Amino acid sequence: MPRKASVTEIAKRLIGTGVDVATVYHRDSEAADRFRKEAKESGCRMIIERMDVTDFSALDRFVSSVMKEFGRVDYLINNVGIDTLDKSVHDMTFDEWKLSQDVLLNAPFLLCKSVIPTMRKQGYGRIINIGASSKDYRKGIPGLSAFGVHKGALAIFTKTLALEEITNGITVNMVAPGSTKNAGTFPEEKENPGKQYPPRPPS
């Protein structure tokens, strides 16, 4: 099952503001090459590596290489995803369930663990976890149990870590922007929002 460690618009915006960026990608080497070129043209330093985020030892080595190159970590954005497992609980294997957990929950946990000591030493850090789309997965959606459970767990983890680290100068937030053009859009999100409301009665 492909893992989407996305080199996205987030990295492009950071590069555009002069921020040195370290990121990983899973399969789109052409996009990675474009980002390297954009970073070089903007005068920013960039570390970009092809990686499977379920290789947890590789994640730790990546953070170590970032520290060696940049000397600090101010921001961590956990924007890794996985191709949707559209399977019922009955049809899903444990390996598929575990893969979803490793990508959506365990990798962000380990990355947070890796950068927090540095952020504490700096007295400053910003951690952002990317949440689910506009659907309310806490209500349960048939066929998306793994995604919903692990994104829900990430939300609780985010709130807990925020409370633990706020006194150390580290803020932790979750952003759920909804579906995007590149990642896919639910059919109902393509409709005019006004259609969701009944017409106003005549005055």
Summary of the structure (lengths in Angstrom):
residues: 203
radius of gyration: 18.7
end to end distance: 56.0
largest distance: 67.5
contacts: 548
relative contact order: 0.12
helix: 50%
strand: 18%
